[in-house]
């Protein structure tokens, strides 16, 4: 290994040792594949030097292909073990729905609680949710991730702890109905036909039936499962509800669901970066589908990890992200050469993409 100064050219390198901040908090574990987001995290915490592996040059694709459950457990400690265990339990129990008899999901919720509690207290762990590439086991990983993201959003919105937990549990179970969707539709690499999409949409109502059969009676979980594809403008399904008739916690669940779906590899497309996913979520919000009161603080949280990153602006100029505004996180304060430009004021410019130096 070798010790090097922190800079964005390290993206694609692998940490050889754990990295802690000045207070001893683990920021990134050994074995982490460095990208723009976690390099920004290190710079934000004023970490000047890190140790990286010298003998191998891994691309993100190559590294993720060998990123095993053992590595997750090793690199992320107890939270990593809990994450792997939650994935395993989710897959095992969800698969029983298509094989019969109907399993009890009470135990799955019990396993999920310590993971949720642990992850929400860690700065760097949520990076893992979108570092794992590949469409294999997407539904199970998506279920765990949406549970964690929904709980995170509820926490950002200062919900009481018991409601944070319940919203997280709802996210974990929201897609269970997909276990009854034929695999040739669920895993289809191309665009669904109209008839296939009608079958896919049934997963919301099927999910409610499965949850009731498995012993879940909480109306928050049942309603979240039924309504997570509803949109504020009435364009969603299964009932075409509009904003006054969509519970607030369902609106939280929808944001988490959309963001994670965009950030993950699917059988029909590659994932978007967290920044690209945040832009798309913001566009859906502007179109009236998602709640800006929920989306804005969530995007602000996500984009905090891009402070210090290089941006390409719509006029072709390169800039450095200096500060993320709470009210308009996609329009940060940037530095172009020696000049500081507030994109909230300079409305003619937008960030097209973030790139490493």
N, C-alpha and C positions, 0 to 999 in steps of 0.2 A: 504494500500500500504506500501511498504518498500523501503528504499534507500540503494542501493548496489553499490559496485565497478564494473567498466566495465571489463568484461572478457567473453571469448567465451562460457563459460558454461551457459550464460544467453540466448542463442539461444532457442527460443520457449516461452520466457516470453513476456509479453505485457507491453509497457510503460504506466505508469499512468499519466505522465505529459509531456508537450512539452520539447524538448531538443534543446537548442540554442548554437551556438559557441560563442567565446569571442567577436565577433563583432555584436552579436544579431541576426544573420541569423538563421532561423529555419532549423535545420538539420533533425529532425524526430518529427512528431506530436504525441500527446498522442493517445493510441490505436494501435500504430505500433507493429506488431509482429516481435520481434527481430530475425535476422538471422545473418549468418557470415558476409554478405556484409555490413549490416548497423551497426553491432558492429565494424567492421573495420573502417567505416566512423567516428564513434564516437571517436575511438582511434586516428585516423589520425588528428582529430580536438582537441585532447588532453582533451576530456571530461573524467573526472575521476569517477563521480558517477551519477546514474540515479535513478528515482523512478519507481518501477514496481508494477503490481498488485500482491497481495500476496495470495488471496483467491482462484484463479482458475489457474490450469495448463492446458494451451491449447497446443495441437499439431498444427502444421501448417495446417494439413488437417481439423481439427475441427474448427480452427479459421477462415479459409478461407470460410468454409461453411456457416458461419453466418456473413461474411463480407458484409454488405449491402451498397447500394448506399448512404444511409443516413450517414453511418460511413465514407465513402470516403469523402463526403462533409464536415463532421465535422472535420475529421483529417487533411485534406489537404486544408482547407480554400477555397479561391476563385478559386484556380487552381483545387481543387477537384470538386467544383460545375461545373466548365467549362468542366472538363473531363466527368462527369456523363451526362451533357447536350449534349456533343458531341456524346457520346455513344447512348443516346436516339434518337437524331436527325438522326444519321447514320442508326440505326436500322429502324426507322420509314420510312425514305425516301427510303432506299434500298429495303425494303419489298414492297413498292409501284410498283417497277419494275416488280415484279412477279404477281401483282394484277391489274395493270393498273389503270388510265392512267399514262403515263410517267411523273414523277415529275421533278421540276426544282431543280438542285443541287447548284445553286448559293447561296441560303441561307445557305446551309450546310457549304460551304466554309467560309462564313462570320462568322459562329459560331466557326469554327475551328481556325481562325486566333488568337483571344485573348488567347485561350488555348495554342497554340503553342508558342506564345510570352511569356506567363507566365511560362510555363514548362521549356523552355530553360534557364530561369534565375534562376531556383531553383536547389539546389544540390541534395536533397533527393527524389524529386517527382518521378523520373523515376523508382525508386524501385517498386512503386506501379504497374507499367505496368506488372511486372512478379511476383507479390505476389498473384494476384487473381487466384485461381485454378478453374478447371472445364471447360468442353468443351462447355457449354451452351453459345450461342451467340458469338461463336469464330470468325466468319467472321466479325462481326461488331467491336468487340474489336481489332481484328487483323488490321483492316483498320485504326482505330484511332492510334493504336500503331505504325504501319509502317509509318504513316504520321509524327508522333513525332520523331521516330528514324531516318528517312531519313533527316528531318530538322536538327536534332542534328549532324549527320555525315557531312552534308553540312556546318554547322557552324564550326565544328572541322577543316574542310578543308579550312576555311576562304573564303567561297563563299560570294558574296555581299548579303545584307539582302533581297533584292527583289527576288534573286534566291533561298535563303534558304526557303522563304515563298512558292514559286512556287513548289519547290521539295517536301515540306511538303504536300501541297495540292494534288500533284500527288500521294503521298503515301496514302493519305486518300481515294482516289477514285480508286486505282489501281485494286481492286478485285470486283468491282461492277458487272462485268459479271457473277460472281458466283450466282447471284440471278436468273439466267436462267438455272443453272445446276439442274437437278432433285434432290430432297432432298434425295432419296434413294442412290444416288451416292455421293452427297456432305457430307452426314452424315454417310456413310457406316463405320462400325467399323473394317472391315477387309480390306485386300489389294484389290485394284481395279483390275478388269480384264482388258485385253488390250483394249477391246471395251469401257469399262467404262472410262478408262484413256483418250482415244481419245475424248470422250465427255467432260471430265473435261478440257482438253486442249483448248477447244473452248471458255472458259470463257474470254480469252484475247481478241479475236476478237469480241465476244458478248459485252464485256465491252465498246469497242470503239463505237459500234453502239448505245448502251444505252446512253453514254455520249453525243454523238452528238444529239441524240433525246431529251436530257434534256437541251440542250442549251450550253453545254461546247464546245468551239471551239479552245481553246489553244492547239497548236500542242505538247507542252511539256507534258501536261497531257494526251493527246490522245496517243502519242508515248510511254510514260511510262506505260500506261495501256496495250498496245499491246505487249510491248517487255520485261516486267519485268521478264519473265522466260527464256530469252535468256542467254547464257553463253559464256564466252570469247573463249572457245575451240570449239564452234559450236555445243555443245551437247544439247542446249536448244530448246525452241519452242516459237512461231509458225513457224518461218522462218529459224531456224538453223543458225542465224547470228554468225559471229566471231568478235573479239575485234574491228577491225577498223570500223565496221559498227554498233556498239552498242554505242549510245550516252553516254557520261560520266555520266550524271545525271541518266540515266537508270541503269548504273552500281552501283551507290549509292543506288538506290531504291532496286536493287536485294539483296544487302548486308543486308539492313534493313529488307526486306521481309524474307530472310532465317533465320536471327537471331531471329526474333520474332516468326516465325513458330516453331523453335526448342525450344524456351523458353516457349511455351504455351501448355496447355493440349489439346490433340486432341481426337476425338472419338476412335482412334485406338492406342493411346499410351499416356503415361504420359510425362510431360514436362521435359526438361533438365534444370539443373541449369545454370545461366549465364556463369559460368566458362566452363561447359561442352559444352554449345552452342558455346562459343568462340573458343574452341578447334576444334569443327566440322567445323565451318566457316573457320578456319585456314587451316584445311585439304583440304577443297574444293578449297581454294586459291592455295595451293601447287599443287593440281591436274590441275590447270589452268582454273578453272571455274570462279573465282572471282578476282577482281583487288587488288593486295597487297597494292597499294598506298592508297586505300580506307579502306581496312580491317585493316591494321596495326594500324593507329591512333585510329580507332574505338575500337579495342580490348584493346589498351593501356588505353583508357578512362574507359572501362568496368572493367578492372582488377585493376584500382586504388583503387577500393573499397575492394580489397582483401589484401592490405598491412596489415601485422600483422597476417594474417590467417596462420593456420598450414597446411602444404602440406605433402602428402605422395609421396615420390619419387619412381622411377621405381626400385630402389634397395631395397625398403622396409623401408628405413629410413624416419623419420619424420623431417621436417624442418619448419622454420618460413619464410614467405615471407617478405623480407626487402625492396626491391625496384623493381619497374616495369620499364624495359628498353623500351624506345620509339621505338627502331628499332626491338626488338624481345620481345614483351610483355609476351609471353608464356614461355620465358626463363629468369625469374627474378633472382636477387641476393637473395639468401636464406641463412639462418643461421642454421647449423647443430651443435647443442651443442654450443660450443664456436668458431666454425670455420665458416667463411663466404665462400660461394661457388657461383661463378657466372656461371649460367647454360648456358650462351652464350659461355663460354670457356669449361666447362665440358660437352661436347656434348653427352657423354654416358648416362647422366641422363636426365629424363624428369619428369614433374609433372604428376602423375597419377590422383590425386584428391586433392581437398582442404577439410579440415575437421576442425571442432571446437575442441578445447582442452577439 
